[in-house]
Amino acid sequence: MMNTIPIELNNYGASLVSQGKLKDAVATFKDALKSARDLLQSTLLQGEKSSKPSPNRTITRPLSPGVWLSDDKFPGRSNFLVYSQPERIDLSSQEKSLNSMSAEILFNLALTHHLEALSNPPKAAFAIVIQLYEHAYRLFTQTDDGDSFLALAVLNNLAHVHCKLQNMDDAEKICGLLWGAVLDAQNQDDSEHSLSAFEEFFTNVVHIAFKHSQQAAAA
């Protein structure tokens, strides 16, 4: 049976984010990551083979209201929408790989730093956020059971950070990845719910393309 300590710590951290206790949430997510890493190392030392769940790249959960945070600091036709809901892991799920679990915890840690940086916006704060989102995305792409929606959310939020820092070339590159990933996800799950879940991602891709074209025209 899987050790549930990383899951319990992660879910507690998610509750702290919902309460606005971001510094406490950061510390809790760090503890959750350490617990997951120790558990993985222990499994490898014991010579156990980590289970390989069947690939699950579809969106399987409904989106709650209020999960998108509108950043209205950008001039233009639309505001950038940041995915702001920390991920809670189901305690009853025993098939999630440790790498997938770590990716979700890392997403939560990156998101918490992101939310902190929005209220305290020095560039150094956003630099940490970029590193965490990039690490989380690498983990998502390396797991067979990585959550496709959270991988899209990582790219979406990473594009937002680059845009905040006026790194428009980087923001557009990330949006190119996001556009391709959204199309792939749509091809795998064309249900009505799935299509509506992608609307905000499409909005942000168009927003950044428009902003970048404005800057190019003004140059």
ROMARKE-801196 format. One record per residue (C-alpha): x, y, z; residue in three letters; residue number from 1. Coordinates in steps of 0.05 Angstrom, whole numbers, plus 5000, padded with zeros to 4 digits. Example, Ala and Ser with C-alpha at 12.3 -4.5 7.8 and 13.67 -1.06 7.14 Angstrom:
<site px="5246" py="4910" pz="5156" type="ALA" seq="1"/>
<site px="5273" py="4979" pz="5143" type="SER" seq="2"/>
***
This chain:
<site px="5000" py="5000" pz="5000" type="MET" seq="1"/>
<site px="5026" py="5069" pz="4982" type="MET" seq="2"/>
<site px="5052" py="5114" pz="5037" type="ASN" seq="3"/>
<site px="5000" py="5170" pz="5040" type="THR" seq="4"/>
<site px="5043" py="5222" pz="5077" type="ILE" seq="5"/>
<site px="5062" py="5260" pz="5013" type="PRO" seq="6"/>
<site px="4989" py="5261" pz="4992" type="ILE" seq="7"/>
<site px="4965" py="5285" pz="5060" type="GLU" seq="8"/>
<site px="5018" py="5340" pz="5062" type="LEU" seq="9"/>
<site px="5000" py="5361" pz="4991" type="ASN" seq="10"/>
<site px="4926" py="5365" pz="5005" type="ASN" seq="11"/>
<site px="4939" py="5404" pz="5070" type="TYR" seq="12"/>
<site px="4982" py="5453" pz="5030" type="GLY" seq="13"/>
<site px="4926" py="5461" pz="4979" type="ALA" seq="14"/>
<site px="4879" py="5479" pz="5036" type="SER" seq="15"/>
<site px="4929" py="5531" pz="5061" type="LEU" seq="16"/>
<site px="4931" py="5562" pz="4991" type="VAL" seq="17"/>
<site px="4855" py="5567" pz="4991" type="SER" seq="18"/>
<site px="4860" py="5603" pz="5058" type="GLN" seq="19"/>
<site px="4911" py="5652" pz="5032" type="GLY" seq="20"/>
<site px="4966" py="5625" pz="5077" type="LYS" seq="21"/>
<site px="5017" py="5622" pz="5021" type="LEU" seq="22"/>
<site px="5082" py="5621" pz="5062" type="LYS" seq="23"/>
<site px="5056" py="5562" pz="5104" type="ASP" seq="24"/>
<site px="5034" py="5528" pz="5040" type="ALA" seq="25"/>
<site px="5104" py="5535" pz="5009" type="VAL" seq="26"/>
<site px="5135" py="5501" pz="5070" type="ALA" seq="27"/>
<site px="5083" py="5445" pz="5068" type="THR" seq="28"/>
<site px="5092" py="5431" pz="4994" type="PHE" seq="29"/>
<site px="5168" py="5428" pz="5004" type="LYS" seq="30"/>
<site px="5156" py="5376" pz="5059" type="ASP" seq="31"/>
<site px="5110" py="5338" pz="5013" type="ALA" seq="32"/>
<site px="5163" py="5337" pz="4958" type="LEU" seq="33"/>
<site px="5216" py="5313" pz="5006" type="LYS" seq="34"/>
<site px="5170" py="5258" pz="5031" type="SER" seq="35"/>
<site px="5155" py="5235" pz="4960" type="ALA" seq="36"/>
<site px="5229" py="5237" pz="4942" type="ARG" seq="37"/>
<site px="5248" py="5196" pz="5004" type="ASP" seq="38"/>
<site px="5193" py="5146" pz="4988" type="LEU" seq="39"/>
<site px="5218" py="5138" pz="4916" type="LEU" seq="40"/>
<site px="5290" py="5129" pz="4940" type="GLN" seq="41"/>
<site px="5268" py="5078" pz="4991" type="SER" seq="42"/>
<site px="5230" py="5039" pz="4937" type="THR" seq="43"/>
<site px="5292" py="5038" pz="4892" type="LEU" seq="44"/>
<site px="5338" py="5016" pz="4949" type="LEU" seq="45"/>
<site px="5292" py="4959" pz="4965" type="GLN" seq="46"/>
<site px="5297" py="4937" pz="4892" type="GLY" seq="47"/>
<site px="5223" py="4944" pz="4880" type="GLU" seq="48"/>
<site px="5199" py="4960" pz="4811" type="LYS" seq="49"/>
<site px="5155" py="5021" pz="4808" type="SER" seq="50"/>
<site px="5088" py="5006" pz="4779" type="SER" seq="51"/>
<site px="5073" py="5031" pz="4709" type="LYS" seq="52"/>
<site px="5000" py="5053" pz="4707" type="PRO" seq="53"/>
<site px="4966" py="5053" pz="4640" type="SER" seq="54"/>
<site px="4973" py="5120" pz="4606" type="PRO" seq="55"/>
<site px="4918" py="5169" pz="4624" type="ASN" seq="56"/>
<site px="4922" py="5232" pz="4583" type="ARG" seq="57"/>
<site px="4850" py="5254" pz="4583" type="THR" seq="58"/>
<site px="4816" py="5305" pz="4627" type="ILE" seq="59"/>
<site px="4775" py="5267" pz="4678" type="THR" seq="60"/>
<site px="4755" py="5319" pz="4730" type="ARG" seq="61"/>
<site px="4707" py="5377" pz="4725" type="PRO" seq="62"/>
<site px="4732" py="5448" pz="4733" type="LEU" seq="63"/>
<site px="4708" py="5485" pz="4794" type="SER" seq="64"/>
<site px="4682" py="5557" pz="4788" type="PRO" seq="65"/>
<site px="4734" py="5610" pz="4803" type="GLY" seq="66"/>
<site px="4796" py="5570" pz="4784" type="VAL" seq="67"/>
<site px="4819" py="5624" pz="4736" type="TRP" seq="68"/>
<site px="4852" py="5687" pz="4762" type="LEU" seq="69"/>
<site px="4846" py="5746" pz="4715" type="SER" seq="70"/>
<site px="4908" py="5789" pz="4709" type="ASP" seq="71"/>
<site px="4882" py="5856" pz="4684" type="ASP" seq="72"/>
<site px="4950" py="5890" pz="4684" type="LYS" seq="73"/>
<site px="4958" py="5878" pz="4609" type="PHE" seq="74"/>
<site px="4931" py="5929" pz="4559" type="PRO" seq="75"/>
<site px="4896" py="5899" pz="4500" type="GLY" seq="76"/>
<site px="4833" py="5863" pz="4481" type="ARG" seq="77"/>
<site px="4833" py="5811" pz="4536" type="SER" seq="78"/>
<site px="4863" py="5796" pz="4604" type="ASN" seq="79"/>
<site px="4910" py="5739" pz="4616" type="PHE" seq="80"/>
<site px="4878" py="5682" pz="4656" type="LEU" seq="81"/>
<site px="4923" py="5647" pz="4706" type="VAL" seq="82"/>
<site px="4902" py="5576" pz="4728" type="TYR" seq="83"/>
<site px="4901" py="5586" pz="4803" type="SER" seq="84"/>
<site px="4872" py="5522" pz="4834" type="GLN" seq="85"/>
<site px="4921" py="5478" pz="4872" type="PRO" seq="86"/>
<site px="4916" py="5404" pz="4857" type="GLU" seq="87"/>
<site px="4889" py="5357" pz="4910" type="ARG" seq="88"/>
<site px="4908" py="5284" pz="4904" type="ILE" seq="89"/>
<site px="4857" py="5230" pz="4917" type="ASP" seq="90"/>
<site px="4878" py="5189" pz="4978" type="LEU" seq="91"/>
<site px="4842" py="5128" pz="4951" type="SER" seq="92"/>
<site px="4884" py="5128" pz="4888" type="SER" seq="93"/>
<site px="4937" py="5074" pz="4895" type="GLN" seq="94"/>
<site px="4958" py="5072" pz="4822" type="GLU" seq="95"/>
<site px="4990" py="5141" pz="4815" type="LYS" seq="96"/>
<site px="5065" py="5137" pz="4804" type="SER" seq="97"/>
<site px="5111" py="5173" pz="4851" type="LEU" seq="98"/>
<site px="5138" py="5215" pz="4793" type="ASN" seq="99"/>
<site px="5068" py="5236" pz="4774" type="SER" seq="100"/>
<site px="5052" py="5253" pz="4846" type="MET" seq="101"/>
<site px="5117" py="5293" pz="4852" type="SER" seq="102"/>
<site px="5099" py="5332" pz="4788" type="ALA" seq="103"/>
<site px="5031" py="5351" pz="4818" type="GLU" seq="104"/>
<site px="5063" py="5373" pz="4884" type="ILE" seq="105"/>
<site px="5115" py="5413" pz="4846" type="LEU" seq="106"/>
<site px="5060" py="5447" pz="4806" type="PHE" seq="107"/>
<site px="5028" py="5467" pz="4871" type="ASN" seq="108"/>
<site px="5093" py="5495" pz="4898" type="LEU" seq="109"/>
<site px="5105" py="5534" pz="4833" type="ALA" seq="110"/>
<site px="5033" py="5560" pz="4835" type="LEU" seq="111"/>
<site px="5040" py="5583" pz="4907" type="THR" seq="112"/>
<site px="5104" py="5621" pz="4891" type="HIS" seq="113"/>
<site px="5068" py="5650" pz="4830" type="HIS" seq="114"/>
<site px="5010" py="5675" pz="4872" type="LEU" seq="115"/>
<site px="5060" py="5705" pz="4922" type="GLU" seq="116"/>
<site px="5098" py="5740" pz="4865" type="ALA" seq="117"/>
<site px="5034" py="5772" pz="4838" type="LEU" seq="118"/>
<site px="5026" py="5810" pz="4903" type="SER" seq="119"/>
<site px="5101" py="5823" pz="4911" type="ASN" seq="120"/>
<site px="5128" py="5829" pz="4841" type="PRO" seq="121"/>
<site px="5204" py="5836" pz="4841" type="PRO" seq="122"/>
<site px="5237" py="5799" pz="4783" type="LYS" seq="123"/>
<site px="5275" py="5753" pz="4830" type="ALA" seq="124"/>
<site px="5208" py="5725" pz="4855" type="ALA" seq="125"/>
<site px="5185" py="5708" pz="4785" type="PHE" seq="126"/>
<site px="5253" py="5676" pz="4768" type="ALA" seq="127"/>
<site px="5240" py="5623" pz="4821" type="ILE" seq="128"/>
<site px="5170" py="5611" pz="4792" type="VAL" seq="129"/>
<site px="5199" py="5600" pz="4722" type="ILE" seq="130"/>
<site px="5248" py="5548" pz="4748" type="GLN" seq="131"/>
<site px="5194" py="5510" pz="4786" type="LEU" seq="132"/>
<site px="5144" py="5509" pz="4728" type="TYR" seq="133"/>
<site px="5199" py="5486" pz="4680" type="GLU" seq="134"/>
<site px="5218" py="5429" pz="4728" type="HIS" seq="135"/>
<site px="5145" py="5410" pz="4737" type="ALA" seq="136"/>
<site px="5134" py="5407" pz="4661" type="TYR" seq="137"/>
<site px="5194" py="5362" pz="4652" type="ARG" seq="138"/>
<site px="5166" py="5314" pz="4704" type="LEU" seq="139"/>
<site px="5097" py="5314" pz="4671" type="PHE" seq="140"/>
<site px="5127" py="5297" pz="4603" type="THR" seq="141"/>
<site px="5169" py="5240" pz="4633" type="GLN" seq="142"/>
<site px="5112" py="5203" pz="4666" type="THR" seq="143"/>
<site px="5064" py="5154" pz="4634" type="ASP" seq="144"/>
<site px="5006" py="5176" pz="4678" type="ASP" seq="145"/>
<site px="5020" py="5250" pz="4680" type="GLY" seq="146"/>
<site px="4959" py="5295" pz="4684" type="ASP" seq="147"/>
<site px="4949" py="5326" pz="4616" type="SER" seq="148"/>
<site px="4908" py="5385" pz="4642" type="PHE" seq="149"/>
<site px="4960" py="5404" pz="4694" type="LEU" seq="150"/>
<site px="5014" py="5400" pz="4641" type="ALA" seq="151"/>
<site px="4974" py="5451" pz="4601" type="LEU" seq="152"/>
<site px="4965" py="5494" pz="4663" type="ALA" seq="153"/>
<site px="5040" py="5494" pz="4674" type="VAL" seq="154"/>
<site px="5053" py="5520" pz="4603" type="LEU" seq="155"/>
<site px="4997" py="5571" pz="4610" type="ASN" seq="156"/>
<site px="5022" py="5599" pz="4676" type="ASN" seq="157"/>
<site px="5095" py="5597" pz="4652" type="LEU" seq="158"/>
<site px="5075" py="5640" pz="4591" type="ALA" seq="159"/>
<site px="5042" py="5688" pz="4639" type="HIS" seq="160"/>
<site px="5105" py="5696" pz="4680" type="VAL" seq="161"/>
<site px="5147" py="5709" pz="4618" type="HIS" seq="162"/>
<site px="5096" py="5761" pz="4596" type="CYS" seq="163"/>
<site px="5099" py="5795" pz="4664" type="LYS" seq="164"/>
<site px="5174" py="5800" pz="4656" type="LEU" seq="165"/>
<site px="5166" py="5827" pz="4585" type="GLN" seq="166"/>
<site px="5201" py="5765" pz="4557" type="ASN" seq="167"/>
<site px="5153" py="5764" pz="4498" type="MET" seq="168"/>
<site px="5195" py="5719" pz="4454" type="ASP" seq="169"/>
<site px="5197" py="5667" pz="4509" type="ASP" seq="170"/>
<site px="5123" py="5676" pz="4523" type="ALA" seq="171"/>
<site px="5106" py="5665" pz="4450" type="GLU" seq="172"/>
<site px="5150" py="5602" pz="4447" type="LYS" seq="173"/>
<site px="5114" py="5574" pz="4508" type="ILE" seq="174"/>
<site px="5047" py="5590" pz="4477" type="CYS" seq="175"/>
<site px="5068" py="5552" pz="4415" type="GLY" seq="176"/>
<site px="5080" py="5491" pz="4459" type="LEU" seq="177"/>
<site px="5013" py="5504" pz="4494" type="LEU" seq="178"/>
<site px="4976" py="5509" pz="4428" type="TRP" seq="179"/>
<site px="5004" py="5443" pz="4403" type="GLY" seq="180"/>
<site px="4990" py="5408" pz="4470" type="ALA" seq="181"/>
<site px="4919" py="5434" pz="4471" type="VAL" seq="182"/>
<site px="4906" py="5407" pz="4401" type="LEU" seq="183"/>
<site px="4935" py="5340" pz="4420" type="ASP" seq="184"/>
<site px="4892" py="5337" pz="4483" type="ALA" seq="185"/>
<site px="4830" py="5355" pz="4443" type="GLN" seq="186"/>
<site px="4844" py="5299" pz="4394" type="ASN" seq="187"/>
<site px="4845" py="5250" pz="4452" type="GLN" seq="188"/>
<site px="4783" py="5275" pz="4486" type="ASP" seq="189"/>
<site px="4732" py="5312" pz="4444" type="ASP" seq="190"/>
<site px="4676" py="5311" pz="4496" type="SER" seq="191"/>
<site px="4636" py="5375" pz="4508" type="GLU" seq="192"/>
<site px="4667" py="5383" pz="4577" type="HIS" seq="193"/>
<site px="4737" py="5375" pz="4550" type="SER" seq="194"/>
<site px="4726" py="5427" pz="4496" type="LEU" seq="195"/>
<site px="4701" py="5479" pz="4546" type="SER" seq="196"/>
<site px="4760" py="5466" pz="4591" type="ALA" seq="197"/>
<site px="4808" py="5490" pz="4536" type="PHE" seq="198"/>
<site px="4774" py="5557" pz="4524" type="GLU" seq="199"/>
<site px="4818" py="5596" pz="4573" type="GLU" seq="200"/>
<site px="4881" py="5567" pz="4543" type="PHE" seq="201"/>
<site px="4861" py="5588" pz="4473" type="PHE" seq="202"/>
<site px="4843" py="5658" pz="4500" type="THR" seq="203"/>
<site px="4913" py="5666" pz="4529" type="ASN" seq="204"/>
<site px="4949" py="5641" pz="4467" type="VAL" seq="205"/>
<site px="4911" py="5692" pz="4424" type="VAL" seq="206"/>
<site px="4923" py="5746" pz="4477" type="HIS" seq="207"/>
<site px="4999" py="5737" pz="4476" type="ILE" seq="208"/>
<site px="5002" py="5732" pz="4401" type="ALA" seq="209"/>
<site px="4963" py="5798" pz="4396" type="PHE" seq="210"/>
<site px="5007" py="5832" pz="4448" type="LYS" seq="211"/>
<site px="5071" py="5809" pz="4414" type="HIS" seq="212"/>
<site px="5047" py="5833" pz="4346" type="SER" seq="213"/>
<site px="5031" py="5901" pz="4377" type="GLN" seq="214"/>
<site px="5102" py="5906" pz="4404" type="GLN" seq="215"/>
<site px="5132" py="5885" pz="4337" type="ALA" seq="216"/>
<site px="5091" py="5938" pz="4300" type="ALA" seq="217"/>
<site px="5113" py="5992" pz="4349" type="ALA" seq="218"/>
<site px="5187" py="5973" pz="4342" type="ALA" seq="219"/>
***
